[in-house]
């Protein structure tokens, strides 16, 4: 039989507001908390203060803070080990500022920036060995300008220019030893003009026009 999700309400006092504590449980015995948070007493749908989300084994999965039902401050997510899986800064219910995502070993997976809920600013992702995987920039949620992609061994793999989130402009890809593999260009996400592919020794393999 599947566990039933139960809700219990306990009134707690606060200097500035009367808050009602809400606790949901994974099991019918009320011994496995799932969520713990508070709502404003006369507005039971409005979360206020710290919100905690637990896994069935009792370990904390997520911690966030609400102000008038909007997420504010730093949101934390956790692996079962207790290490961070994500940290992100919020303002008025939207991501604003940094967002970091982590591998379970604690190493950084993604570093990115938000403004008013949209990706804005530098973006970097990593392999688990700490080497850079992608580097680029977002403007109002779109990839813009030169983006670089790397092999897990840190050598440059591709260089792609973006405009309004579409490949637009020059393109290059490389062999691991650094020699050019492909040269071409994009226009609004489509291959355009001359595209050349080379063997690793530098000799021309293919020459196409689009």
N, C-alpha and C positions, 0 to 999 in steps of 0.2 A: 504494500500500500504506500502510495506517495505521501511524503510529509506535507502537512497542511501549514500554510503560512499564517501565523497568528499575530494580532496586534494588541498591545497593551498600552494604556495611556495613564501616565502618572503626572499629577500637577506639581510643578516646582515653582519656587518663587525667585524673583530676580529684582534687583534694585530699581530697574527702569521699566521692566515689562513683566507681566505675568506670562510665563511660558509653560507649555504643556509638553512633557517628555513623551516621545513616541518610540516604542521598542517593538520591532517585528522579530519573529522567531522562525527558525527552520523547522522545528518539530512541535508537536502538539503538547509536549510537556513544558514548554516555555523555558527550556534549558540551553538552547542554542541560538543566541542572538544573531540576527542578520543585519539589521539596521538600528542605529541609535541616533536620534536627533530631536530637536525641539521645534515646536511651532508656536506662533503667537496665539494666546488663548482665545481671543475673540476673532481670530482669522486662522482657523485650523489648517488651511491649505498653504499657509505662508511659513516656510522654513526660516529659522533664525538661529544663528550660532553654529557650533561645530556639528558636523554630520560624520558618522562613522559607519563604514560598511565592512562586515566580517565574512570570511569564508566559513564553510560548514565545519571546518576543523577548529574554528575559534580564532584564527589568525586574522589580523587586520589587513584588509585589501585596499581600502581607500579612506582618505581623510580630507574633508573640505570644509569650508566655512561659508555660511550664508548670511546675507543681510537683506531683509525684506524679500526673501525667496530668490535672490540672485547670488551666484557664487562670487566670492571676493577673496582676496589674498591668495595664498599658495595652495594649490591642489596637490595632494600626494597620493601616489599609488604604489603598492608594495608587492614584491614577490613573496611566496610562502616562507622564504628564508628570512624575511624582514627587511631585506635590502630594497631600496627604491627601484621601481620599474619606470616611474615617471614623476616629474615635478613640473608644474606649470603655474604661471602667475595669471590671476584673473582680476578683472575690474568690471563692476556692473554686469556680472553674468557672462562676460565674454573673455576669451583669452586676450591678455594684454601684457606684452613683455616676453620673457623667456619661456621656452618649453624644452625640457631635457628628457630624453628617453634613454634608458639604460639596459644593457645586457644583464643577465642574472648574476654574472660575476662582478658586477659593479662598474664595469667599463662603459663609457659613453657610446650610445648607439646613434642618437640624433641630437643636434643642437639647432634650434630654430627660434625665430622671433615673430610675435604677433602684434598687430595693432587693431583694436576694435573688432576682434574676431577673425581677422584675415592675416595670412602669412605676409610679413613685411620685414625685409632685411636679410641678413646673411643666413644661409642654410648650409649645414655640414652634416653628413652622415659618415659613420665609421664601420669598419669591419671589427670583428671581435678581438682582433690582434692589435687594435688601436690605430691602424692605418686608415687614412681617409678613403672614403668610398665615393662620395659626391661632394662637390662644392659649388655653390651658386648663390643667387639672390632672388628674392621674391619682392614684387611690388603689387600691393593690393590683391594678394592671393594668386598672382600669376608669376610664372618663371620669366625672368627678364635678363637679357645680357648673356655673357659667357658663362657656361656651366662646364665644369671639368669632372670627368669620371675616371676612377683609378682601378687598377688591378689590386687584388688583396695583398700583393707583394709591393705595393706603393707606386709602381710605374704608371705613368699616364696612359689611359686607355682611349678616351674620346674627349674631344672639345666640341661642344654644340652651342650655337648662339640661339637665344630664344627672344621672341617678341609676343606679348600677350599670350603666353603659355604655349606657343607653337614654335617649333624649330623654324628659324628664319635667319638666314645669313650663312656664313662659312661653317663648314664641318670638316673635322679631321679625326681620324682614328689611327692608333699606333700599335705596332708590335711591342711585346714586352721589353725588347732590347732598345726601344726608343725610335726605331725607324718608322717612317710613315707607311701606313697600310692603305688608307683611303683618303682622298681629298675630294670635296664637293661643296655644294651649297643647297640650302633649302629656301623655299618661299612659301610662307603660310602653311607650314607643315608638310609640304611636298618637295621631293627632289627637283632641283632646277638647274639647267645648264649642264656643264661638263662635270662628269664624275670619273675619277681615275682610281684604279686599284693597283697596288704594287705587290710584288713578291717581297719576301723579307730581305732579299739581297739588293733590293732597290729597283729591279727591272720591272717594266710596266707589264701588268697582267691583263688589264681591261681598261678601255676608254669608251664611255657611254655619254650620250647627250639626252637630256630630258626637256 
